Amino acid sequence: WFSCLPEPGVNLERHRDSLGFPGGIEAALVLLRISKVKYQVGQLYSVAEASKNETGGGEGVEVLVNEPYEKDGERGQYTHKIYHLQSKVPTFVRMLAPEGALNIHEKAWNAYPYCRTE
């Protein structure tokens, strides 16, 4: 993470337990000496490696589209993935779930530091 700062106006007292910060620490900022381009390359590599490690026998993550995009002056990476979850759920769930219910489509527009996902 480059930073772990909350959005302006967020009441940290109410969310302290879920943030995972000890005692009196309300926010943390971690600065890395790395360029934005190197971060993006590293992020893509990490996602690809994780996807590869979870994939086998038709399971895991299927990447349909992975391409750069530019819209309204915003530039980033667009990905469309399908997560095949059949082997990740208990057998009774597989038996009850309708066909295709355990395949989750994700469309993401990643323009660091912002990412929109559907």
Residue pairs with C-beta under 8 A, 6 or more apart in sequence:
1 30
2 30
2 31
2 32
2 39
2 113
3 28
3 29
3 30
4 27
4 28
4 29
4 30
5 27
5 28
5 29
6 12
6 15
6 19
6 27
12 19
12 26
12 27
16 26
21 27
21 28
32 39
34 42
36 112
39 112
40 77
40 110
40 112
43 110
43 112
44 66
44 77
50 61
51 60
51 61
51 63
51 81
54 60
54 61
55 61
55 62
57 87
58 84
59 84
59 86
59 87
59 88
60 83
60 84
61 81
61 82
61 83
61 84
62 81
62 82
62 83
62 84
63 79
63 80
63 81
64 80
64 81
64 82
65 78
65 79
65 80
66 77
66 78
66 79
67 77
67 78
68 75
68 76
68 77
68 78
69 75
69 76
69 77
69 78
69 109
71 109
74 111
74 114
75 111
76 109
76 110
76 111
76 112
76 114
76 115
77 109
77 110
77 111
78 107
78 108
78 109
78 110
79 106
79 107
79 108
79 110
80 105
80 106
80 107
80 108
81 105
81 106
81 108
82 103
82 104
82 105
82 106
83 103
83 104
83 106
84 102
84 103
85 102
85 103
85 104
86 94
86 102
89 97
89 102
93 102
94 102
106 117
106 118
107 117
107 118
108 115
108 116
108 117
108 118
109 115
109 116
109 117
